[in-house]
Amino acid sequence: MGYIVGAVLVAVMAFFAGRIFSAGRGARIRDKRLQEQLAPLLEKLNSKEPVTVSEIFQPARQIEVRYFLFHLLREKGRDDLIPTNFSFKVDQAQAALAYWLMHPNEMGDPPEKIEHLQELTRDLKGEPVQFHLFRYRMPEEHWAAEDGWRLGIVGPMKSDISAYAEPIPAFSRQGDIEGQVDVEALAEAYLEKLG
């Protein structure tokens, strides 16, 4: 009996260790992909060459790049280069969802199109915070494209935090397909997870 319990415990621990390793490895893969895409710009930043806001603007227009890029700029103390056009909460939330979807354990790619559905304000641990609900569609060649529009939620976002100052959680479940899941129900399910 003791061997069975021991074997089950080892299996459970191996499962969780694998998930943790897989998530970290996936994040490194996603970030390496973005670093390669931004290589010329990152070289200029790392060598302390002059960089203008207009040089940042072009890659920042790509929602999947924006979140990663702006966090790098903050990390390097170059907040002055973050274009104000993308500093609205909806833009930040959209970028966070696209970045999260690129993780190999999620969709592995950015969405082809992403649209804001609504903003919700909820009380979380005694503090009002915002959540943004989106619908997104994957590119035609992606395995999830046949599902059409999927739903995603981003938050909690505090209203008093500067743009891209801290990581913003994003979430989308496999079965969250528009028309099959109520947007409010998705938000409530997410809030329950946050406790």
MOQUI-V386370 format. One record per backbone hydrogen bond with DSSP energy under -0.5 kcal/mol. NH is the residue of the N-H (numbers start at 0). CO is the residue of the C=O. If there is no record, write none. Layout:
nh:co
NH:CO
NH:CO
//
This chain:
nh:co
4:0
5:1
6:2
7:3
8:4
9:5
10:6
11:7
12:8
13:9
14:10
15:11
16:12
17:13
18:14
19:15
20:16
21:17
22:18
23:19
24:20
25:21
26:22
27:23
28:24
29:25
30:26
31:27
32:28
33:29
34:30
35:31
36:32
37:33
38:35
40:37
41:37
42:38
43:39
44:40
45:41
46:42
47:44
48:43
54:51
55:51
56:52
57:53
58:54
59:55
60:56
60:57
61:58
62:60
64:61
65:61
66:62
68:64
69:65
70:66
71:67
72:68
73:69
74:70
75:71
76:73
77:72
80:77
81:78
82:80
85:82
86:83
91:87
92:88
93:89
94:90
95:91
96:92
97:93
98:94
99:95
100:96
101:97
102:99
105:102
106:100
107:100
107:102
108:100
111:136
112:136
114:134
116:132
117:132
119:130
121:119
121:128
123:121
123:126
126:123
128:121
129:156
130:119
131:153
132:117
133:151
134:114
135:149
136:112
141:138
144:141
146:143
147:144
149:135
150:175
151:133
152:170
153:131
154:168
156:129
160:157
164:161
170:152
175:172
176:174
177:148
178:180
179:176
180:176
185:181
186:182
187:183
188:184
189:185
190:186
191:187
192:188
193:189
194:190
//
